[in-house]
Amino acid sequence: MLRIALEEWREWGSITVHDGQPRPAAAPQESRLANFPRVLAYWRAVDSEGRAAIDRNRGRFAALLGLPGTAGALWGEPAWSAAFVSFVMRNAGVDQREFPSSAAHSFYIDGMLADALAYPAKAPFVPRDIAAYAPQPGDLVCADRSRRPLAGWRDRLAERGQFRPMHCDIVVAAGAGGVQAVGGNIADAVTLSVFSTDAGGRLVARAPGQPIWFAVFENRLGRLPPFDAVPIAGLSTGRAPS
């Protein structure tokens, strides 16, 4: 996972941003013809969900090459950040059962929550509270992009199956200096973001300039058990603890 995510980041020009600051102006963008096959590969990782996006943007690609087709900016829509995460997972050998790939972050998050609910001691990904857990390489850090952000991952349990604008990045490094995470469709590219943390390495949920974090998904793939039998307070009930 980490090798593939970092290789994709380098292919896009090693763009790095700090705490949500703007991308450097000279960095490559999704609309450049050279990047068309790369985003195409991301969409293929989400199977039927990606077909409409692929067909629409193939027409635009053809038009830009001077062939009959529909003109327009390549890959400007729909957003491909969830397809990117799915691409990394698939190419790292993580199957659909372990990570339910989707064109929307909210839906693969629902799949990870369902697995953790059913198998709290064995699920490959388990949700952690922002204030209590320091992200590690391989984890997913997830933010809510809606107008009314969730306070935490438990709030998602009541609305599973409904779309909500979200975004997740793959943590590639973590330490006292902050969390480094690679994500797709950030400033129209694959970008490495550096997020500030507190003294314990934990993300700050409402820090100025940072995403509005609501969960870290601990990645247990490749890590050896035993894990905690009941690793997440309140998960077995599907409700936040009283």
N, C-alpha and C positions, 0 to 999 in steps of 0.2 A: 504493500500500500504506500509506504513512505517513499520508496524508490520511484514508483510510477508517478505519484503526485509531484515530486520534485523534478522529475524529468519533464513533465508537462509544463511546469512553471518555467524551467529553463528554455523550453522551446518557444515560449511566449515572450522571451526577453528578460527573464529574471526580474520582473517588476515587483518592487517591495513598497508597501505603504505602512505607515505607523498610525495606529489608533484612528483609522478611517480617513486619513488625509488623502487628498486627490492623487491620482496616478500621474507619473511624469508624462509630459506632453508628447515626448518622442517615442513612447512605447507602442508596440503593435496593437491593433484593435481587431475585433471580431469581423469587421466588414472587409478586411483585406483579403484579396483572392487567395493568397498563400495559406490563410488560416481556414479556408472553407472545409477541406477534408478533415481537419482536426476536430472542428465542432461537429461535423457530420458523424464522426466516430463516437462522440459523446452521446448523441441522440440515439444511435443504434443500440446503446446499452439499455434503453428503456423500452425496447420492443415496440408494441403497437402504439404506445403513447407518443413515440417519436416519429411515427410515419407521417403525420400531417405536417409537422414542423420540417421534416426532411423534404417532402414533396414541394412545399411552398418555397423553401429556400433554394431548391434545385432550379426552380423556374427563374428566380432572381439571379442565380449564378450564371445560368445560360444567357440571360439578357445582358449581363455585364461583359460576357465574352463575345457579344455581338450576334448571338443566336436568338431565335424566337423564344420569348419567355416574358415573365412579369418582372419589370424593373423594381428595384427597391434595395434598401440596405440589407446586406447579408446578416442573418442570425440576429437582427435587431429584436425580433420577437418570434416565438415566446422565449422567456428567460430560460437559460440552459444551465444554471448553477446546480440544480438537482441532478440533471443528466450527467454533469461532470463527476459528481460524487459517485453516482451509479457506475460510470465508466471505470473509475479507479477501483471500485470494489470488484467488479466483474473481472477486470484484467489482473487483479491480485489473486484470483481464484476463490473469492467469496461468493457463494452461490445464492440463488434467490431465496432459499429457505433461511439462510443466515442473515441476509440483508435484502429486503424486498425493494428492489430498484423501482424508481418512479420519477416522473417528470416534475413532481412537486415534493418539496422537502416534507411538508406536513403529512403526506401519505406514507413515506417510508419511515417517518418518525412513529406514526401509528403502528406500523408493523413491528418496530423494535419495542414499543411499549407493550404490545400484546404478548410478545415473546417473553419479556421480562415479567409480566403479570402471571403468565402460565408457568414459567420455569425460572424463578428468581435466582436459584443457585447455579443454573447451567446456561442461561441465555448468553449469546455471544456479545450482546450490547445491553447495558443497563443504564438507566438514567440516574444522574447524580445532581444534587443541589449545588448551585453556583457558589453559595456561601460556605459550603462544607467540603468541597472536593477540588483539588488542584489538578487540572488537566495534564495528561501524559501523552507522549507520542503515540499516534494511532487512534486517539479518542476523537470524537466529533464535538465541536463547540457550536451550539445552536442559538440563534437569535430570532426574535419575533419582530416582523416588519409591519405588523398591522397597526391601525390607529389606536386600538385598545390592546396593548400587549399583555400576554399572559404573565402572571407573577411568578409562575414556576411550572415545571413539567406536569405536576399533578392536575393542574387546571385543564390540561389538554384531554385528560381521560373522559371528561363529560361531553366533549364535542368530537370525539374520534370519528373519522369518516367525512368530516366537513373540511373543505379547503380553507387554509389560512396562510397568508404570505409569510414565509419564513426563510431562513438561510442558515446553512451549516458549512463549516470549514473543517478540514482534516488537520489535526495538530501534527506538526512534524518535528517540533522541538519545544521544550519547556524548561524553565528554570527561574532563578531569582530575577533575571532581567526581563521576564515576560513570557508570553506564549506566542510561538510562531505557527501560523496555520495557513494552509494552501486552500484556495477556493476558486470556483469558476464564475464567470460572468461578473467579476468585480471590476468596474471601470472597463467593461467590454473585453476582458482578458482573463487568463488564469494568473492569479496574483498571490503573492505571499504577504500576509498581513501580520504585523507585530502588535499584540495587544498587551497593555499594561496589566499588571497583577498586584495584589497586595504582598506583604512580606512572606505569606505562606504559599505563594504561587497560585492563588485563587483569582479568577476573573472578578472584576467589579461590575455588578449587574447594571448599574445606571451611571457609569462613568461618562463624563462629557466627551463627545467625539467617538465613543465606542458604540458598537451595536447594543441593543437591549437584550442581554442574555437571559434565557429562561432555563437552559439545561446544558449539561455536559453528558454525552453518552460515553461511558467507559467501554473501551474496546477490550474484550477478553480473548479475542482470537489470538492464538499463538502463546497465550499465557497459561501457566500451569495451575490446575486446582491444587488444594481445595480452595473454593471461594466461600464467602459467607453464605450460610444456609438461608438467611433472610437479610439480604444485603441492603435493602432500601426500606426505610421506615414508611409504613402506610401503603406500600404497593399491593400487598395481598388483598386489601379491601377495595382498591381502586379509588380511595379517597385520601385526602390529606389527613394526617393524624390530628386528633382533637387536642 
